[in-house]
Amino acid sequence: MTGNERARLGDELAEAAASPEQARRAATKPLRAPLLLSIVHCPAPDHPKVPE
């Protein structure tokens, strides 16, 4: 993630925060680094190799 995507992530983190202080801190965290890597994992529950 770069540029405006980092600010958008900060907005989403701030929305999920419990208090206004946590929201303020969460909104600025993604802006500290010039690049963020994100990983999305979506397991397929019906796949034969996925244990139940």
C-alpha positions in Angstrom: 0.0 0.0 0.0 1.3 3.4 -0.8 0.0 7.0 -0.9 -3.7 7.5 -0.3 -4.2 3.8 0.4 -2.3 4.2 3.7 -4.6 7.1 4.7 -7.6 5.1 3.9 -6.4 2.2 6.0 -5.8 4.7 8.9 -9.4 5.9 8.5 -10.7 2.3 8.8 -8.5 1.6 11.8 -9.7 4.8 13.5 -13.3 3.7 12.9 -12.7 0.4 14.7 -11.0 2.0 17.7 -12.7 2.0 21.1 -12.0 5.6 22.2 -11.2 8.9 20.4 -7.6 8.8 21.7 -7.1 5.3 20.2 -8.8 6.4 17.0 -6.4 9.3 16.6 -3.4 7.1 17.2 -4.7 4.3 14.9 -5.3 6.8 12.1 -1.7 7.9 12.0 0.1 4.6 12.3 -0.2 3.6 8.6 1.4 6.9 7.6 4.7 6.2 9.4 6.1 4.1 6.6 6.3 4.9 2.9 5.1 1.4 2.0 2.9 -1.2 3.8 2.6 -4.8 2.8 -0.8 -6.5 3.4 -1.6 -10.2 3.4 -5.1 -11.6 2.9 -5.8 -15.2 3.7 -9.1 -16.8 2.6 -9.1 -20.5 3.3 -11.2 -22.8 1.2 -13.2 -24.9 3.8 -14.3 -27.4 1.2 -10.8 -28.2 0.0 -9.8 -31.8 0.7 -6.5 -30.8 2.3 -8.0 -28.3 4.8 -8.6 -30.1 8.2 -11.9 -29.7 9.9 
